[in-house]
Every structure is written in structure tokens, then in C-alpha cells.
Amino acid sequence: MNLDLIALANLRRRKARAAFVLTGLLIGVATTVALISLVEALEANITTKLEKYGANILVTPKTESLPLAYEGLNLGGVSVETAQLRESDLDRIRTIKNARNIAAVGPLVLGPVRVKGSQVLLTGVDFSQSRILKPWWKIRGAWPEGEGLVAGAEAAKVLGLSPGERVEINGRRLTVSGLLEPNGSQDDHLLLAPFGLAQAVLGKPGQVSLVEVAALCTECPIQEMVAQISQALPGAKVMAIQQVVKGRMETIGHFRRIFYGVSALVVLVGGLMVMVNMMGSVRERQRDIGIFRAVGFRASQVVRIILLEAGIISLLAGLAGLGVGFGAARAALPLLTEMSHGVGVFDPILAGLSLVLAVAVGLLAGLYPALMAARLDPTQALRAL
């Protein structure tokens, strides 16, 4: 008789036990697939955002002294600039070897001005680049054009500014076109004007106070880009802003380790369920196994029958677990991020590895019961029942 048919017949005869074993291993596979899919999707989502948004490299003039500041608290000190950044320097940034990895280059010009008797920092911004560098900016009103400016939330509150109001700055009358929604950063305290207008108002034609560069992605050699920009601009100090990025990636890394640990534990429990149930099945079938051995079945053939049963159940559990796991991840992802349903969830490599893992765990768990069945003495097995 074909050993495969014997294994299938045994599973059909013991549907309840087979279903219980399948459910236990299914839960393990589904949990593993769902957790790993979620952490991979979250990591991909963060990476995508970092590739598109935010300044990750800061270019400033070199100074002779260190600023006396800590965690945003300025304690004074004088920094003497040894070089000036010019608008022409922006073109050299675009000529570096990894220029293709640069998403945006945003020059800023800064200077203090007096408005309504109070001193405030006027910032010249290239608003076309700020859509990439500052995607979180939301304007109540209109983006500035011509002789217009935007007031940060805190600056507008202190100065009593409102959209449409005209203010005099260094002898020029500018119109407040809109107010920047509060975002909890230094932007709330600024007056923002088009880059060229701010240069004229501050009396800094052609000058650049600092440059923000958006250039961080999975494949971007960020430190090499910093070195390349430093070489292109020898009179500038180039820094990679990576603290927030590292913090987010470390958080995802912690989640990944936790998820892997939970997945391993659930798979282990599923494997133990397979082993315990297969051992129970072997004890129930001692007479059958004794008959097989009495009619000439070798020990290796008995082992194969038991392992075939475990392998079939594991394969079915793996296939069902893939569907349940990816489905659960697909449903849970919108609750954790703004990604739409199903985006970045299915991973064929993860599916293949999970299927192999399910079958491997099932076979390993069934190995001891199979060896136990092969060692049964035919005479004792026939006397058992």
C-alpha cells in the first residue's frame, strides 16, 4: 500500500485531532507573518518619508569659535565667521558626485528686524523648495508673492499680525499674506519672506546664511555626500542631521526585535502542540503500527508515515497562516500609519520563508513521535489493545 495514501487516510480518520494541530501551527505562522509584515511596512513607510521630506544636511559658514548653547539654551558667546556663503555656492552643491540623491536645496537668509517696536527674526525662504523641505507647513491665508510675507504662529500672536495687514520693515511696507499654523518648532517665531525680498530688506544681496539639503534615503551614502559638499564648499561647515532619523529607526529596530521574539515564542508553542498531538496519535495507533511492523513494514517506513502526516498538516497550516497573517497586517496597517490598505504588506520572500518555516517546524515536532513509533515492538503493540 502507498505510504502517502496511508498518511492521508490517517488524517481523514482523525479529523478533529488534525484540525487542532493545524490550528495551533496556523496561529504561529499567522502571528509571525502579521508582525513581521507590519514592522517591514512601517520601516518602509518611514524610509519613504525620509527620502522625500525634511532637511537632512545643513550647510553653514565656518566659524572660529564654538557657540555657547545647550539643548536650545543660548548662553552667549561670539562666533566669528571666516567665510560667507553666496548664492553661487548653491550651483556647486548640485555638481557633487551624488547629486542625483539630492531632493531639494533650500537657501535661507536670516537677519533681525524691528516690527511694531519688537525685534523679530526675518527669514528669507525659497518657497518652491520649502514644499519638500518643510512639507508640514500649513498656511492660513495665502503663500507670499511680491512684497508679501508669512508670520509664524507665535510671532503673529506677539506682534498682533493678521492676514492682509501691512507692516513696515526697514523702510519697506510688506503685506502679511498668511499665518503659519503652529508646528512646535522655531518656525513659529519667524517672519518668512521670499528669498530675494528678504535679501533686499536685510541688505544682504547675494548672501546666504545657511542651506538646507534634503538628501537622505535607504541607498544614499549620507556621510559621503557630506564629504563631497565639504569639498565643493571649502569655506562651509557641512553637517548631517541624523538624530531624529536614528531615533525613529532605533524605535523600529526595537519593535522588530520584540516582534521576532514574540513570533519565535508563538511558533515554538505551535511546534510543541504538533509534537504533543502527534505523540498522542502514536499512542492511539499502537495496534495499527504493530500490524504494519508485523506484515513487514520497516521502521523507516513507519517514520515516513508519521512525518508525512506532520508535513501535510504543516503545509496546510503554512498556506492558511499566510492568508490570515497578511490579511491581519493589511487590516491593522491603516491603524498604525496613514498608508492605505494593502500597500507594502505582501512580501513574497517572507511568504516563502514562512511556508518553509511552518513545514520545518512541523517535521521537527513530528520527528520524536515518529521515532517513538518506529521503536515500538510489534508484539507489545499488538498486545496493547
Secondary structure, 3 states (H helix, E strand, C coil): CCHHHHHHHHHHHCHHHHHHHHHHHHHHHHHHHHHHHHHHHHHHHHHHHHHHCCCCEEEEECECCCCCEECCEECCCCCCECCCEECHHHHHHCCCCCHHHCCEEEEEEEEEEEECCEEEEEEEECHHHHHHHCCCCCEEECCCCCCEEEECHHHHHHHCCCCCCEEEECCEEEEEEEEECCCCCHHHHEEEEEHHHHHHHHCCCCEECEEEEECCCCCCCHHHHHHHHHHHCCCEEEEECCHHHHHHHHHHHHHHHHHHHHHHHHHHHHHHHHHHHHHHHHHHCHHHHHHHHHCCCCHHHHHHHHHHHHHHHHHHHHHHHHHHHHHHHHHHHHHHCCCCCCCCCCCHHHHHHHHHHHHHHHHHHHHHHHHHHHCCCHHHHHHHC
